[in-house]
């Protein structure tokens, strides 16, 4: 009897260790959101998820909410709590969460800051978000001074305005760099598959940088729509680059005569 019980416990322990389950435990520190719905917006990546028993929304109860499910390959979702005015895009929560094995924690504090932690890939994402937000705060601080002066009809001293604009431009450049570096280093991390990878490619500025951005992609990442979209963008830019042969085509002139572009271009 004891032997049978020990074997059963051992089997249960091994099953729990091999489980691909995840739990997202959310804590909301905004009292007026009690009873509100939290929506889970799925990614466009079908592989790796078993959605048959998973919920796409849940309700905040006693300042908490929970999502549970299974995942065979790490993936991502977006958690969303709409704002009070549907005409203004100002949600209480709109954040990316990497769905991977383990217990994931999400805190939405009183200032609408969200912090995701508890599993390796989410910890990597949150570290980047912390750095990104610090630079954003610097940018907004200078930007708001300039905009408030315009609104009040106040002309700032030339030196002060120049310093503020310099800070704004430097912060914008740093945000682009932070996003690019993070996407490049984490190209196979679901944390960048939402928008960061594509945004980094758009903001990169050159075909060479775009190629370097996705150089480390593994075979699975290469099957994703975001990767294929970047490849298509690279191919389009290379076809239309200065010095490349033009694509010949035929059309009719005003008299109805068939002519080719090559008839007029050397």
C-alpha positions as CSV (number, residue, x, y, z in Angstrom):
1,X,0.0,0.0,0.0
2,X,2.8,2.4,0.9
3,X,4.7,1.5,-2.2
4,X,1.6,2.2,-4.4
5,X,1.0,5.5,-2.6
6,X,4.7,6.6,-3.1
7,X,4.5,5.7,-6.8
8,X,1.3,7.7,-7.2
9,X,2.9,10.7,-5.5
10,X,6.0,10.4,-7.6
11,X,3.9,10.2,-10.8
12,X,2.0,13.3,-9.8
13,X,5.1,15.2,-9.0
14,X,6.7,14.3,-12.4
15,X,3.5,15.3,-14.2
16,X,3.5,18.7,-12.4
17,X,7.1,19.2,-13.4
18,X,6.4,18.4,-17.0
19,X,3.3,20.5,-17.1
20,X,3.1,23.3,-19.7
21,X,0.5,25.3,-17.7
22,X,0.8,29.0,-16.9
23,X,-1.1,31.3,-14.7
24,X,-1.4,35.1,-15.0
25,X,-2.2,36.6,-11.6
26,X,-3.2,40.2,-11.8
27,X,-3.5,42.8,-9.0
28,X,-5.2,46.1,-9.7
29,X,-4.7,49.0,-7.3
30,X,-7.3,51.3,-8.9
31,X,-10.5,50.8,-6.8
32,X,-12.9,52.2,-9.5
33,X,-11.9,49.2,-11.7
34,X,-13.6,46.7,-9.4
35,X,-16.0,44.6,-11.5
36,X,-14.5,45.7,-14.8
37,X,-13.6,43.2,-17.5
38,X,-10.0,42.4,-18.5
39,X,-9.7,41.3,-22.1
40,X,-7.1,39.0,-23.4
41,X,-6.3,39.8,-27.0
42,X,-4.7,36.9,-28.8
43,X,-1.7,37.1,-31.1
44,X,-1.9,36.1,-34.7
45,X,0.5,33.1,-34.0
46,X,-1.6,29.9,-33.9
47,X,1.3,27.5,-33.0
48,X,1.9,26.5,-29.5
49,X,-1.4,27.3,-27.9
50,X,-4.2,25.0,-26.7
51,X,-7.1,27.5,-26.5
52,X,-10.0,25.0,-26.0
53,X,-10.3,25.7,-22.3
54,X,-8.9,29.2,-22.1
55,X,-10.9,32.3,-21.4
56,X,-10.6,35.5,-23.5
57,X,-11.8,37.7,-20.7
58,X,-12.3,37.8,-17.0
59,X,-13.6,40.1,-14.3
60,X,-11.7,42.0,-11.6
61,X,-12.8,40.8,-8.2
62,X,-11.5,42.1,-4.9
63,X,-8.8,43.9,-6.9
64,X,-7.6,40.7,-8.6
65,X,-8.0,38.7,-11.8
66,X,-6.6,35.5,-13.2
67,X,-6.0,33.8,-16.5
68,X,-4.9,30.2,-16.8
69,X,-3.9,28.0,-19.8
70,X,-1.4,25.7,-21.4
71,X,1.3,26.6,-23.9
72,X,3.6,24.3,-25.7
73,X,5.7,27.0,-27.2
74,X,6.2,30.5,-25.6
75,X,3.8,33.0,-27.1
76,X,2.3,36.4,-26.2
77,X,-1.0,38.0,-25.6
78,X,-2.1,41.6,-24.9
79,X,-4.1,42.3,-21.7
80,X,-6.5,45.2,-22.1
81,X,-8.8,47.2,-19.8
82,X,-10.7,49.9,-21.7
83,X,-10.8,53.5,-20.6
84,X,-13.9,55.4,-19.5
85,X,-14.2,57.4,-22.8
86,X,-14.5,55.0,-25.8
87,X,-13.8,58.0,-28.1
88,X,-10.4,58.5,-26.5
89,X,-7.7,55.8,-26.8
90,X,-6.6,56.0,-23.2
91,X,-7.0,52.5,-21.7
92,X,-6.3,51.7,-18.1
93,X,-4.2,48.7,-19.2
94,X,-2.8,47.7,-22.6
95,X,0.3,45.6,-22.1
96,X,2.1,42.6,-23.6
97,X,2.5,39.4,-21.5
98,X,4.7,36.5,-22.6
99,X,2.8,33.3,-22.0
100,X,5.3,30.7,-20.8
101,X,5.3,27.9,-18.3
102,X,5.1,29.2,-14.7
103,X,3.3,31.8,-12.5
104,X,3.2,35.3,-14.1
105,X,2.4,38.3,-11.9
106,X,0.9,41.6,-13.2
107,X,0.6,44.7,-11.1
108,X,-1.5,47.7,-12.3
109,X,-0.7,50.5,-9.8
110,X,-2.7,53.6,-9.0
111,X,-0.9,55.6,-11.6
112,X,-1.7,53.1,-14.4
113,X,1.8,51.7,-14.5
114,X,1.9,48.0,-15.2
115,X,4.7,45.7,-14.1
116,X,4.9,42.1,-15.3
117,X,7.2,39.6,-13.7
118,X,7.7,36.0,-12.4
119,X,9.0,34.1,-15.5
120,X,12.3,34.5,-17.4
121,X,11.0,36.1,-20.6
122,X,8.6,38.4,-18.8
123,X,11.4,39.6,-16.5
124,X,13.5,40.4,-19.6
125,X,10.7,42.3,-21.1
126,X,10.0,44.3,-17.9
127,X,13.7,45.3,-17.6
128,X,13.5,46.8,-21.1
129,X,10.2,48.5,-20.3
130,X,11.7,50.1,-17.2
131,X,14.6,51.6,-19.2
132,X,12.2,52.7,-21.9
133,X,9.9,54.5,-19.5
134,X,12.7,56.4,-17.8
135,X,13.6,57.9,-21.2
136,X,10.0,58.6,-22.0
137,X,9.6,60.5,-18.7
138,X,12.6,62.7,-19.7
139,X,11.1,63.3,-23.1
140,X,7.6,64.2,-21.8
141,X,9.1,66.5,-19.1
142,X,10.8,68.7,-21.7
143,X,8.0,68.4,-24.3
144,X,5.3,69.5,-21.8
145,X,7.3,72.6,-20.9
146,X,7.5,73.6,-24.6
147,X,3.8,72.8,-25.3
148,X,2.6,74.6,-22.2
149,X,4.6,77.7,-23.2
150,X,2.9,77.7,-26.6
151,X,-0.5,77.2,-25.0
152,X,0.1,80.1,-22.6
153,X,1.5,82.3,-25.4
154,X,4.9,82.6,-23.5
155,X,8.1,82.9,-25.5
156,X,10.8,80.9,-23.9
157,X,14.4,82.3,-23.9
158,X,16.3,81.1,-26.9
159,X,18.9,79.2,-24.9
160,X,16.2,77.4,-22.8
161,X,14.2,76.5,-25.9
162,X,17.3,75.1,-27.7
163,X,18.2,73.0,-24.6
164,X,14.7,71.6,-24.3
165,X,14.5,70.8,-28.1
166,X,17.9,69.1,-27.8
167,X,16.7,67.0,-24.9
168,X,13.6,66.0,-26.8
169,X,15.5,65.0,-29.9
170,X,18.1,63.0,-27.9
171,X,15.4,61.2,-26.0
172,X,13.6,60.3,-29.3
173,X,16.8,58.9,-30.8
174,X,17.5,57.0,-27.6
175,X,14.0,55.4,-27.6
176,X,14.5,54.2,-31.2
177,X,17.9,52.7,-30.2
178,X,16.6,51.0,-27.1
179,X,13.8,49.5,-29.1
180,X,16.1,48.4,-31.9
181,X,18.7,46.9,-29.6
182,X,16.1,45.0,-27.6
183,X,14.4,43.6,-30.7
184,X,17.7,42.5,-32.2
185,X,18.9,40.8,-29.0
186,X,15.5,39.2,-28.4
187,X,14.4,38.4,-32.0
188,X,13.3,34.9,-30.9
189,X,11.5,36.1,-27.7
190,X,7.7,36.4,-28.1
191,X,8.1,39.7,-26.2
192,X,9.1,41.4,-29.4
193,X,6.7,39.7,-31.8
194,X,3.8,42.0,-31.0
195,X,5.0,45.4,-32.4
196,X,8.5,45.9,-31.2
197,X,10.2,43.9,-33.9
198,X,8.3,45.5,-36.8
199,X,8.6,49.0,-35.3
200,X,12.3,48.5,-35.0
201,X,12.5,47.5,-38.6
202,X,10.6,50.6,-39.7
203,X,12.7,53.0,-37.6
204,X,16.0,51.3,-38.4
205,X,16.7,53.7,-41.3
206,X,18.6,51.3,-43.7
207,X,18.3,47.9,-45.3
208,X,21.5,46.8,-43.7
209,X,20.2,47.5,-40.2
210,X,17.0,45.7,-41.0
211,X,19.0,42.6,-42.1
212,X,21.1,42.8,-38.9
213,X,17.9,43.1,-36.9
214,X,16.6,39.7,-37.9
215,X,19.9,37.9,-38.5
216,X,19.6,35.9,-35.4
217,X,16.1,34.6,-36.1
218,X,15.6,30.8,-35.6
219,X,13.5,28.6,-37.8
220,X,10.4,29.1,-35.8
221,X,10.6,32.9,-35.8
222,X,11.1,32.7,-39.6
223,X,7.6,31.3,-40.0
224,X,5.9,34.2,-38.2
225,X,4.0,36.9,-40.2
226,X,6.1,39.7,-38.6
227,X,9.4,38.2,-39.9
228,X,7.9,37.6,-43.4
229,X,6.7,41.2,-43.5
230,X,10.2,42.5,-42.7
231,X,11.7,40.2,-45.4
232,X,9.2,41.5,-47.9
233,X,10.0,45.1,-46.9
234,X,13.7,44.4,-47.4
235,X,13.1,42.9,-50.8
236,X,11.0,45.8,-51.9
237,X,13.6,48.4,-50.9
238,X,16.3,46.5,-52.6
239,X,14.3,46.3,-55.9
240,X,13.7,50.0,-55.9
241,X,17.1,51.2,-54.6
242,X,19.0,53.8,-56.6
243,X,21.2,52.0,-59.2
244,X,19.0,48.9,-59.5
245,X,17.6,48.0,-63.0
246,X,14.1,49.4,-63.5
247,X,11.1,47.1,-64.1
248,X,10.0,47.5,-67.7
249,X,6.3,47.7,-68.5
250,X,4.0,48.3,-71.5
251,X,1.1,50.7,-71.9
252,X,-0.8,52.6,-74.6
253,X,0.0,56.2,-75.5
254,X,-2.8,58.8,-76.1
255,X,-3.1,57.6,-79.7
256,X,-3.5,54.1,-78.6
257,X,-0.1,52.9,-79.7
258,X,1.6,50.3,-77.5
259,X,4.8,51.7,-76.0
260,X,7.4,50.4,-73.4
261,X,9.1,52.3,-70.7
262,X,12.4,51.0,-72.1
263,X,11.6,53.0,-75.4
264,X,12.2,56.2,-73.4
265,X,14.6,55.2,-70.7
266,X,18.2,54.2,-71.6
